[in-house]
Amino acid sequence: MHRPIIYFLTWLLLVLIYSINCPSVRADNSQLNKAIEIFQKADYPKAIEAFDKVLTKEPNNYSAHLYKAVALNYLGKIDDAESEYKWLVLNSPNQETKLQAKHALTAIEEIKKQKSMYQMDSPAHDSNHGVNKSSNQVVPALTNPQVYCFIDNLDVNCKTAINFIKEMNQFYANDIDFKLIDISNAQSADLTSKFQIRGVVPTIILINKLGQIVEKSVNDINYNELKVKINMLTTN
């Protein structure tokens, strides 16, 4: 399925949660306000730390739990986000927030099911979501490592991945070959078949100079970790 509706719904839910229906913040809660300011700057790791400080003092502050859940989503930490949503369903005094959290949990569960089905059909994975290196040479030895990013230009879930690849290309253009592959384009059929891309996007594949896949990140991508792994391609 080239444009899975569930990913669009998840994105829409997250936007609704933090931009429209998020509960109002008390004017005197300066620590929470500062955490929200960090969140709004899209510095999600620091925002999570700030929300955790709020929650240390106020474990039942459901505004902090809600913002933290969304920040975790953006970092690809779906399991942690799921825990926050479950807490909101059980503890939030706001019925609208409970309902949104339930919808988010439904969407996360569906994503997990689709990802599980994808991985069952893919080559063996190691504990870090990378493909087994010892038996996975997909191309002959290369002059430069390669990074393939499979996206669908009509899928809003791929926007972050596209911008990420463009940013990485600016830094590593001389050392790594970056390729954006639109799976909705019929001309990409050979590559999607070769790398077993089954409509779950974005999917980013890292290939070292030996022609081996060393990382295959699917959908809930942690871009901070991926930056480190891309940098390692230049040293291996």
C-alpha positions as CSV (number, residue, x, y, z in Angstrom):
1,M,0.0,0.0,0.0
2,H,1.9,3.1,-1.3
3,R,0.1,5.7,0.8
4,P,-1.0,4.0,4.0
5,I,-3.9,6.0,5.4
6,I,-2.9,5.1,9.0
7,Y,0.3,7.2,8.8
8,F,-1.7,10.3,7.6
9,L,-4.2,9.8,10.4
10,T,-1.4,9.5,13.0
11,W,0.2,12.7,11.8
12,L,-3.2,14.5,11.9
13,L,-3.9,13.3,15.4
14,L,-0.5,14.6,16.6
15,V,-1.2,18.0,15.1
16,L,-4.6,18.1,16.7
17,I,-3.2,17.1,20.1
18,Y,-0.6,19.7,20.5
19,S,-1.8,22.6,18.3
20,I,-5.6,22.7,18.8
21,N,-7.0,20.7,21.7
22,C,-4.0,20.8,24.1
23,P,-5.3,21.9,27.5
24,S,-4.5,25.4,28.5
25,V,-1.4,26.0,30.7
26,R,-1.7,27.7,34.0
27,A,-0.1,31.1,33.9
28,D,1.9,30.5,37.1
29,N,3.5,27.3,35.9
30,S,6.7,28.8,34.5
31,Q,8.6,25.5,34.4
32,L,5.9,24.0,32.2
33,N,5.8,27.1,30.0
34,K,9.6,27.0,29.5
35,A,9.3,23.3,28.5
36,I,6.6,24.1,26.0
37,E,8.8,26.8,24.5
38,I,11.6,24.3,23.9
39,F,9.0,21.9,22.4
40,Q,7.8,24.6,20.0
41,K,11.4,25.1,18.8
42,A,11.4,21.4,17.8
43,D,14.2,20.6,20.2
44,Y,12.4,17.4,21.3
45,P,15.2,15.7,23.3
46,K,15.6,18.8,25.5
47,A,11.8,19.3,25.6
48,I,11.4,15.7,27.0
49,E,14.1,16.5,29.7
50,A,12.2,19.6,30.6
51,F,8.8,17.9,30.8
52,D,10.4,15.2,32.9
53,K,11.5,17.9,35.4
54,V,8.0,19.1,35.5
55,L,6.7,15.6,36.1
56,T,9.2,15.0,38.9
57,K,7.5,17.7,40.8
58,E,4.0,17.2,39.4
59,P,3.6,13.5,38.4
60,N,-0.1,14.1,37.5
61,N,0.5,17.1,35.2
62,Y,-1.4,15.9,32.2
63,S,-0.3,18.8,30.0
64,A,3.3,17.7,30.5
65,H,2.4,14.1,29.8
66,L,0.6,15.1,26.6
67,Y,3.4,17.2,25.2
68,K,6.0,14.6,26.1
69,A,4.0,11.9,24.2
70,V,4.0,14.0,21.1
71,A,7.8,14.8,21.4
72,L,8.5,11.1,21.8
73,N,6.5,10.4,18.6
74,Y,8.6,12.9,16.7
75,L,11.8,11.2,17.9
76,G,10.4,7.8,16.7
77,K,10.2,6.5,20.3
78,I,6.8,4.9,19.8
79,D,6.9,2.5,22.8
80,D,7.6,5.4,25.2
81,A,5.0,7.6,23.5
82,E,2.5,4.7,23.9
83,S,3.2,4.6,27.6
84,E,2.4,8.3,27.9
85,Y,-0.8,7.9,26.0
86,K,-1.9,5.0,28.2
87,W,-1.2,7.1,31.3
88,L,-3.5,9.9,29.8
89,V,-6.3,7.4,29.1
90,L,-6.2,6.3,32.7
91,N,-5.5,9.5,34.5
92,S,-6.4,12.7,32.5
93,P,-9.3,14.6,33.9
94,N,-10.0,16.0,30.4
95,Q,-12.3,13.8,28.4
96,E,-11.2,15.2,25.1
97,T,-7.6,14.4,25.9
98,K,-8.6,10.8,26.9
99,L,-10.3,10.4,23.5
100,Q,-7.3,11.7,21.6
101,A,-5.0,9.5,23.5
102,K,-7.2,6.5,22.7
103,H,-7.1,7.4,19.0
104,A,-3.3,7.8,19.1
105,L,-3.0,4.3,20.8
106,T,-5.1,2.8,18.0
107,A,-2.9,4.4,15.4
108,I,0.3,3.3,17.1
109,E,-1.0,-0.3,17.4
110,E,-1.8,-0.4,13.7
111,I,1.6,1.0,12.8
112,K,3.2,-1.7,14.9
113,K,1.2,-4.4,13.2
114,Q,2.2,-3.2,9.7
115,K,5.8,-2.8,10.7
116,S,5.8,-6.4,12.2
117,M,4.4,-7.8,8.9
118,Y,7.0,-5.9,7.0
119,Q,9.9,-7.2,9.1
120,M,8.6,-10.8,8.9
121,D,9.0,-10.6,5.1
122,S,12.4,-8.8,5.2
123,P,15.9,-10.3,5.7
124,A,17.0,-11.2,9.2
125,H,17.4,-8.1,11.5
126,D,19.8,-7.6,14.4
127,S,18.8,-6.0,17.7
128,N,19.5,-2.5,16.4
129,H,17.1,-2.9,13.4
130,G,20.0,-3.3,11.0
131,V,20.1,-6.2,8.6
132,N,22.5,-9.1,9.3
133,K,25.8,-7.9,7.8
134,S,27.5,-11.2,7.3
135,S,25.2,-12.5,4.6
136,N,23.7,-9.4,3.1
137,Q,26.0,-8.1,0.4
138,V,23.5,-6.5,-2.0
139,V,25.9,-4.8,-4.4
140,P,29.6,-5.1,-5.4
141,A,32.2,-3.1,-3.5
142,L,31.6,0.6,-3.8
143,T,33.7,3.7,-4.2
144,N,31.4,5.5,-1.8
145,P,28.9,4.2,0.7
146,Q,25.3,4.7,-0.3
147,V,22.2,5.9,1.5
148,Y,18.8,5.0,-0.1
149,C,15.7,6.8,1.2
150,F,12.5,5.3,-0.1
151,I,9.6,7.8,0.2
152,D,6.3,8.6,-1.3
153,N,6.1,12.2,-2.4
154,L,2.3,12.3,-1.7
155,D,2.7,10.9,1.9
156,V,3.1,13.7,4.5
157,N,4.9,11.2,6.8
158,C,7.9,11.4,4.4
159,K,8.5,15.1,4.5
160,T,10.9,14.8,7.5
161,A,12.9,12.1,5.8
162,I,13.2,14.0,2.6
163,N,14.5,17.1,4.4
164,F,16.8,14.9,6.5
165,I,18.4,13.3,3.4
166,K,18.8,16.7,1.7
167,E,20.5,18.0,4.9
168,M,22.9,15.0,5.1
169,N,23.7,15.4,1.4
170,Q,25.0,18.9,2.0
171,F,27.5,17.6,4.6
172,Y,28.6,14.3,3.0
173,A,28.1,14.9,-0.7
174,N,31.7,14.1,-1.5
175,D,31.9,10.9,0.7
176,I,28.4,9.3,0.5
177,D,26.0,8.8,-2.4
178,F,22.4,9.8,-1.3
179,K,19.4,8.6,-3.4
180,L,15.8,9.6,-2.9
181,I,13.5,6.9,-4.4
182,D,9.8,7.7,-4.9
183,I,8.0,4.3,-4.6
184,S,4.9,5.7,-6.4
185,N,7.0,6.1,-9.5
186,A,6.9,3.0,-11.7
187,Q,10.5,3.4,-12.6
188,S,11.5,2.6,-9.0
189,A,10.0,-0.9,-9.2
190,D,13.3,-2.6,-9.6
191,L,14.8,-1.0,-6.6
192,T,11.7,-1.4,-4.4
193,S,11.8,-5.1,-5.3
194,K,15.5,-5.5,-4.8
195,F,15.4,-3.9,-1.3
196,Q,12.0,-5.5,-0.4
197,I,10.2,-2.2,0.1
198,R,6.5,-3.1,0.6
199,G,4.9,0.3,0.8
200,V,6.1,1.1,4.4
201,V,7.7,4.6,4.1
202,P,9.9,6.2,4.8
203,T,12.5,3.5,4.7
204,I,16.2,4.5,4.9
205,I,18.9,1.9,4.0
206,L,22.6,2.4,4.6
207,I,25.1,0.5,2.5
208,N,28.8,0.4,3.3
209,K,31.8,0.3,0.9
210,L,31.7,-3.5,0.8
211,G,28.2,-3.4,-0.6
212,Q,26.6,-4.6,2.6
213,I,23.4,-3.3,4.2
214,V,24.4,-2.1,7.7
215,E,21.2,-0.4,8.7
216,K,17.5,-0.5,7.6
217,S,15.3,2.0,9.4
218,V,11.6,1.8,8.8
219,N,8.9,4.4,9.5
220,D,9.5,5.3,13.1
221,I,13.0,6.6,12.4
222,N,15.3,8.1,15.1
223,Y,17.1,10.7,13.0
224,N,19.6,11.6,15.7
225,E,20.8,8.0,15.9
226,L,20.8,7.8,12.1
227,K,23.1,10.8,11.8
228,V,25.7,9.0,13.9
229,K,25.4,5.8,11.7
230,I,25.7,7.8,8.5
231,N,28.8,9.5,9.8
232,M,30.2,6.0,10.6
233,L,29.9,5.1,6.9
234,T,32.7,7.5,6.2
235,T,35.1,5.8,8.6
236,N,34.4,2.1,7.8
